[in-house]
Amino acid sequence: MALLDSPALVWIALAIVAAIIEVSIPHFGVIFVSVGAIIAAVAAALGLGFTIQVIVFVLGLGLSLWLIRPRLVGTLGGRGVPSRTEPLIGREGVVTHDIETTVGAGRVNVGGEDWAARAKEPIAVGVKVRVVGADGIVLEVTRA
């Protein structure tokens, strides 16, 4: 029996391919295609026509997206990897290279580490500062 002779096997093959893609490319969302395809395979195994199989596939896909995806995102979708600068917010440091507002450049030492920094006002070397935010790896500071 050829694969195309059985619509249920075609739907199962689609479900397997979608699952492989989902595992290969995380967060792609193709797993819902697998859910719809499995439901359509059941419809095909019950002898329902191709049009009904397609309708069942679309409904299964849509319902799984609507019902399952929010739960998965809530459970699996954490904050991600914390930034290296996040623990520095609120800490104090010392300016090691003048912070110029026109150039937007300067350096500070916070917790024994050297960081690029910027501020809304010029700050000279040796002045104590407090980290109030970060933009990537550039610390945003104010006078302490």
N, C-alpha and C positions, 0 to 999 in steps of 0.2 A: 504494500500500500504506500503510495507516494504521500509526502507531507501535505501537499495541496489537496489530497482527496478527503482529508478530515479538517473541517474548519476549526474544531476544538484544538487540534494540534497547532494550527497556524496561530491561534490566539495565545496558546501556551508559549510558542516560540517568541512571539512579540513580547510577552511578559518577561521571559528570560533575558531577551536582548535589552529591554528597558532596565531590568534589575542590574545587569552587568554595567550598563552605562551609568546608572546611579552610583554603583560602588566605585567606578573608575573616576567619576567627576562628582565629588560630594557637593551637596546643596544644589544640584542641578534640577531636582524636582521630578525626575522621570519615574520615580517609584510609583507615582499615582497612575501612570500609564500601565504599569504592571498590574495594579489593583483592578483597573477597568478591564484589562485584557483577560484576567483570570475570571472575572464575572461574566464576560462575553464568552469565554470558553465553556463555562457551565451552561449558558444559554444554548451554545452550539451542541453540546453533548445531549441536551434535552430535545434536540431536533428542531429548535426554533429557526426561522428563516434568517437570511443574511441581514435584511433590513432591521429586524428585531435585535440581532446580535450587535449591530452598529449602534443602535439606540441604547441598548443596555451598556455597551462600552462607554459611550459618552456620558450616560447617567452615572455609571460607576466611577468614572474619572472625575466628573464634577462633584459628586458627593464626597469622594475621598479627599479631594482638595478642600472642600468646604468644612468637612467634619474632622479629618485627621490632621491636616497641615497645621492649623492653629495650635493644637496640642503638642505636636512635634516641635514646632518653633519655640513654644513656651518651655518645653522640657530640655531640648537639645541646644537651643540658641542662647547660650550664655553671653556674658559681656565680651568674651574673646580674651585675647592675650593682653594683660595689663601693660601699660606703657612704662618705660623706664623712668619717665619723668613724673609720673603720678605720685610716687611716695615723697617727692621733693616739695610738693605744694604745701605751703605753710612753714617750711623750714627757712632758717636764716643762712646767709652766706656773706661773702665779701667780694667786692668788685676788684678784679685783677687787671683788667684793661678797661679804660674809660668806655662808658656806654654813651654813645652818640645817638641822638634821635634822628638826625638828618641822614646818617648812613644806616642806622638801625643795627649797629654792631657794637659788641662789647663782650666781655667775658667775666664770669663770676666763679668763685669756688664755693661749692655747697657740699657739705659732708665729705670734704677731702677730694672731691672730683671737680674737674674743670668743665664748665659748660658755656656755650654761647648764650648770650642774654640780650634782652632789649627792654627798654622802659619808656614811659611816656615823657620823661624829662631826662636831661643829661645827668649822669651820675659819675663822679670821679673815682679813681683808684683808691682803695682803702675804705670806702664807705660801706657800712653794713646795709644789706638789703634783705627783703623777704620775698620768697617765691610766691607769686599769686596765680600763676597759670603756666601753661606751656603750649607751644605751637610746634608739634613734632618734637624735635630735640633742642629747640630754642626756648629757654626759660623766660617768662615774663616776670619782671621784678619791680618792686617799689622800695623806696627807702624804708629801713626798718624802724 
